[in-house]
Amino acid sequence: MWGFGSSSPQRETQTTIIGMHRSVWTVIILIAASAGSICGWAQSAPPSPDKAWHPKAEESTTYRQTGEQGPKFEIDPAKTYSLPELIDLAEQHNPETRIAWQSAKARAAVLGIARGSLYPTLVAVALANTTRTRILINSEFIRQTYGIFQPELHVDYLIFDFGGRSGAIDAAKADLLAADFAFNDVHRKIIFQVTAAYYGLLNQIGQQGAAEASLKNAQTVQEDAEDRLTHGLATKPDVLEAAAATAQAQYDLQAVLGAEEIARGDLATGLGLPPQTRIQIEKIDSLPTPAELVQSVEQAIDRAFQQRPDLKEQIAHLSAAEAGIKQARSSYFPSLAFSGDGGAQRQYGQQDLLPPAYTRGEVWNVSLELRWTIFDGTRREHQIAQALAEKAQAQANIDALRDEISNEVWAAYSNVKTAQRQRQAAEALLLSANQSYAAARESYQYGVRNLLDVVSAQKTLAQASSEDIYTRTQLLIQLANLAFRTGDLIQIPPARTAPAP
C-alpha cells in the first residue's frame, strides 16, 4: 500500500498534477529545440555539379576513420622470423580475424536472444495520468478533473507454442555454428595468404641473389673482353657485346629489386602492418622440399570433405534452414500464453461544486490466452514454401561446393606433381649451365670459342639460376596450396606420444 504521510491527499495530488503539466511543456520545448538542431545539421546535396563537395561534417568523419583503429604491434627489425612465427602474428593482428570473431560473437548474442523467449518477461511500469474534461449532466456541462498514479509489475509468458521458439533456437544454434566455421575459414585463408607471401618473398630474395651473381659474371666477361682487346686478342664488337650483356644483367637486377619490395609489402599487409615494414625472414636454403607425395589424390579429396570449414559452414546453413521449416510449421498450431499485472493505485477526482475524492489500494489483472490462427491469407503457406526453398538452396550450395572442392584439390595435387618434376629438371639444368659456362669461358681464354658463346652461356646460367630458385619456392607454394585446399592448414597436429618402455 502507498501512503502520503501527514500532508492531505488533495494537496499532494494537485501538486502532482501541476508538476505533470510543467513536465509536459518542458518536453515540448526540448523536442522543438532538438528539431531545430537536427535541421541545422541535416545533410544536403552538393550545391553544384562542377566542384567536389566538402561539408563541415567531413572533418569529423575523417577523424573517426583515422582515430578508431585496432591494436598495434611492432616487428623487431633485427630478428629473423620463421614462417610459424609470422602466421601466429597474422592470426593475432590481421583485421579480418577480428571481423570474423565479432560476427561469431554477434551470432552468439542472437542465440542468447532466442533462448530468452523460453522465460517470462517481467516489466516494471509506472503509470501517471491527469485529465480535465467537461461532461454533460442534465442540461449543464460540468468540469471534471481526475488523476491517477499506478506503479505495477507486468508479466508475459508464452507457455506453449508447438515448436516455434525451439525452431528459432535451433536456427540460431546453426547460424552460430556457421559463424564459427566462417571464423575458421578466415584463419585458413590468412594462413595461406601469409604462407604464399612468405614464399613469394623468399623467391624474390633468391632471384635477387641470382641476378647479382649474373651481373657479376657479366662484369667478369666484360673485363676479360676488355683485357683481351688491350692485348690485341679481341675486337671492339666483342667488348660492346659484353657491355650490352652487363647492362642487361643490371636491368634485370633492378626489376628483381622492385619485385622484392612489392613482395615485402604483401607479407607485411598479411600481418596487418604497413607495407613499408621491414621483416627479416629465413634463408631459402634452410627450408627442405619433400621429394614425393605420400597420399593419393582421392585421399586428399576425402580429407578436404572432412576438414574444409567453408563446407561445414554450408552444412550448418542447411541445419538452420531445416530449423526454419520447423518454426514456420509451428504457426499452424495454437499457442498458450499467460499475462498479468499487479500493483498499487492512487486516484484523485474532483467535479465543480463538489468536494474532491481520493482513493488508494492494490489492483491486479490476470489473463490466460489460447490463440489459434484460422486464416491469414495463405501467409503461413508462403512462409513454409520459403523455408523449403531455402533448404533446397542450402543443399544445392553444398553440392556445388563439394564439386568445387574436388576440382580445387585435383588441380592443387596436379600442380604439386608438376612442381616436383620442374624442380628436378631445374636442378639438372643448373648443373649443366654451370659446367657449360665454365667450359665456354675457359675455351674463350684459349681462343677456341668466341665471346658470343661465352655471353650465351652466361645468359643460360642466369636463367638456370633463376629457374632453380623459382622451382624451389614454387614447390613450397604448391604444397601450401594443397594444404589450403584440403583444410590441413588449420588442423592441429596430433600430439607425439613417447614409446612404451
Secondary structure in CASP SS format (residue, H / E / C, confidence):
PFRMAT SS
TARGET T0000
AUTHOR 0000-0000-0000
METHOD secondary structure of the structure
MODEL  1
M C 1.00
W C 1.00
G C 1.00
F C 1.00
G C 1.00
S C 1.00
S C 1.00
S C 1.00
P H 1.00
Q H 1.00
R H 1.00
E H 1.00
T H 1.00
Q H 1.00
T H 1.00
T H 1.00
I H 1.00
I H 1.00
G H 1.00
M H 1.00
H H 1.00
R H 1.00
S H 1.00
V H 1.00
W H 1.00
T H 1.00
V H 1.00
I H 1.00
I H 1.00
L H 1.00
I H 1.00
A H 1.00
A H 1.00
S H 1.00
A H 1.00
G H 1.00
S H 1.00
I H 1.00
C H 1.00
G H 1.00
W H 1.00
A C 1.00
Q C 1.00
S C 1.00
A C 1.00
P C 1.00
P C 1.00
S C 1.00
P C 1.00
D C 1.00
K C 1.00
A C 1.00
W C 1.00
H C 1.00
P C 1.00
K C 1.00
A H 1.00
E H 1.00
E H 1.00
S H 1.00
T H 1.00
T H 1.00
Y H 1.00
R H 1.00
Q H 1.00
T H 1.00
G H 1.00
E C 1.00
Q C 1.00
G C 1.00
P C 1.00
K C 1.00
F C 1.00
E C 1.00
I C 1.00
D C 1.00
P C 1.00
A C 1.00
K C 1.00
T E 1.00
Y E 1.00
S C 1.00
L H 1.00
P H 1.00
E H 1.00
L H 1.00
I H 1.00
D H 1.00
L H 1.00
A H 1.00
E H 1.00
Q H 1.00
H H 1.00
N C 1.00
P H 1.00
E H 1.00
T H 1.00
R H 1.00
I H 1.00
A H 1.00
W H 1.00
Q H 1.00
S H 1.00
A H 1.00
K H 1.00
A H 1.00
R H 1.00
A H 1.00
A H 1.00
V H 1.00
L H 1.00
G H 1.00
I H 1.00
A H 1.00
R H 1.00
G H 1.00
S C 1.00
L C 1.00
Y C 1.00
P C 1.00
T E 1.00
L E 1.00
V E 1.00
A E 1.00
V E 1.00
A E 1.00
L E 1.00
A E 1.00
N E 1.00
T E 1.00
T E 1.00
R E 1.00
T E 1.00
R E 1.00
I E 1.00
L E 1.00
I E 1.00
N C 1.00
S C 1.00
E E 1.00
F E 1.00
I E 1.00
R E 1.00
Q E 1.00
T E 1.00
Y E 1.00
G E 1.00
I E 1.00
F E 1.00
Q E 1.00
P E 1.00
E E 1.00
L E 1.00
H E 1.00
V E 1.00
D E 1.00
Y E 1.00
L E 1.00
I E 1.00
F E 1.00
D C 1.00
F C 1.00
G C 1.00
G H 1.00
R H 1.00
S H 1.00
G H 1.00
A H 1.00
I H 1.00
D H 1.00
A H 1.00
A H 1.00
K H 1.00
A H 1.00
D H 1.00
L H 1.00
L H 1.00
A H 1.00
A H 1.00
D H 1.00
F H 1.00
A H 1.00
F H 1.00
N H 1.00
D H 1.00
V H 1.00
H H 1.00
R H 1.00
K H 1.00
I H 1.00
I H 1.00
F H 1.00
Q H 1.00
V H 1.00
T H 1.00
A H 1.00
A H 1.00
Y H 1.00
Y H 1.00
G H 1.00
L H 1.00
L H 1.00
N H 1.00
Q H 1.00
I H 1.00
G H 1.00
Q H 1.00
Q H 1.00
G H 1.00
A H 1.00
A H 1.00
E H 1.00
A H 1.00
S H 1.00
L H 1.00
K H 1.00
N H 1.00
A H 1.00
Q H 1.00
T H 1.00
V H 1.00
Q H 1.00
E H 1.00
D H 1.00
A H 1.00
E H 1.00
D H 1.00
R H 1.00
L H 1.00
T H 1.00
H C 1.00
G C 1.00
L C 1.00
A C 1.00
T C 1.00
K H 1.00
P H 1.00
D H 1.00
V H 1.00
L H 1.00
E H 1.00
A H 1.00
A H 1.00
A H 1.00
A H 1.00
T H 1.00
A H 1.00
Q H 1.00
A H 1.00
Q H 1.00
Y H 1.00
D H 1.00
L H 1.00
Q H 1.00
A H 1.00
V H 1.00
L H 1.00
G H 1.00
A H 1.00
E H 1.00
E H 1.00
I H 1.00
A H 1.00
R H 1.00
G H 1.00
D H 1.00
L H 1.00
A H 1.00
T H 1.00
G H 1.00
L C 1.00
G C 1.00
L C 1.00
P C 1.00
P C 1.00
Q C 1.00
T C 1.00
R C 1.00
I C 1.00
Q E 1.00
I E 1.00
E C 1.00
K C 1.00
I H 1.00
D H 1.00
S H 1.00
L C 1.00
P C 1.00
T C 1.00
P C 1.00
A C 1.00
E C 1.00
L C 1.00
V C 1.00
Q C 1.00
S C 1.00
V H 1.00
E H 1.00
Q H 1.00
A H 1.00
I H 1.00
D H 1.00
R H 1.00
A H 1.00
F H 1.00
Q H 1.00
Q H 1.00
R C 1.00
P H 1.00
D H 1.00
L H 1.00
K H 1.00
E H 1.00
Q H 1.00
I H 1.00
A H 1.00
H H 1.00
L H 1.00
S H 1.00
A H 1.00
A H 1.00
E H 1.00
A H 1.00
G H 1.00
I H 1.00
K H 1.00
Q H 1.00
A H 1.00
R H 1.00
S H 1.00
S H 1.00
Y H 1.00
F C 1.00
P C 1.00
S E 1.00
L E 1.00
A E 1.00
F E 1.00
S E 1.00
G E 1.00
D E 1.00
G E 1.00
G E 1.00
A E 1.00
Q E 1.00
R E 1.00
Q E 1.00
Y E 1.00
G E 1.00
Q E 1.00
Q E 1.00
D C 1.00
L C 1.00
L C 1.00
P C 1.00
P C 1.00
A E 1.00
Y E 1.00
T E 1.00
R E 1.00
G E 1.00
E E 1.00
V E 1.00
W E 1.00
N E 1.00
V E 1.00
S E 1.00
L E 1.00
E E 1.00
L E 1.00
R E 1.00
W C 1.00
T C 1.00
I C 1.00
F C 1.00
D C 1.00
G C 1.00
T C 1.00
R H 1.00
R H 1.00
E H 1.00
H H 1.00
Q H 1.00
I H 1.00
A H 1.00
Q H 1.00
A H 1.00
L H 1.00
A H 1.00
E H 1.00
K H 1.00
A H 1.00
Q H 1.00
A H 1.00
Q H 1.00
A H 1.00
N H 1.00
I H 1.00
D H 1.00
A H 1.00
L H 1.00
R H 1.00
D H 1.00
E H 1.00
I H 1.00
S H 1.00
N H 1.00
E H 1.00
V H 1.00
W H 1.00
A H 1.00
A H 1.00
Y H 1.00
S H 1.00
N H 1.00
V H 1.00
K H 1.00
T H 1.00
A H 1.00
Q H 1.00
R H 1.00
Q H 1.00
R H 1.00
Q H 1.00
A H 1.00
A H 1.00
E H 1.00
A H 1.00
L H 1.00
L H 1.00
L H 1.00
S H 1.00
A H 1.00
N H 1.00
Q H 1.00
S H 1.00
Y H 1.00
A H 1.00
A H 1.00
A H 1.00
R H 1.00
E H 1.00
S H 1.00
Y H 1.00
Q H 1.00
Y C 1.00
G C 1.00
V C 1.00
R C 1.00
N C 1.00
L H 1.00
L H 1.00
D H 1.00
V H 1.00
V H 1.00
S H 1.00
A H 1.00
Q H 1.00
K H 1.00
T H 1.00
L H 1.00
A H 1.00
Q H 1.00
A H 1.00
S H 1.00
S H 1.00
E H 1.00
D H 1.00
I H 1.00
Y H 1.00
T H 1.00
R H 1.00
T H 1.00
Q H 1.00
L H 1.00
L H 1.00
I H 1.00
Q H 1.00
L H 1.00
A H 1.00
N H 1.00
L H 1.00
A H 1.00
F H 1.00
R H 1.00
T H 1.00
G C 1.00
D H 1.00
L H 1.00
I H 1.00
Q C 1.00
I C 1.00
P C 1.00
P C 1.00
A C 1.00
R C 1.00
T C 1.00
A C 1.00
P C 1.00
A C 1.00
P C 1.00
END
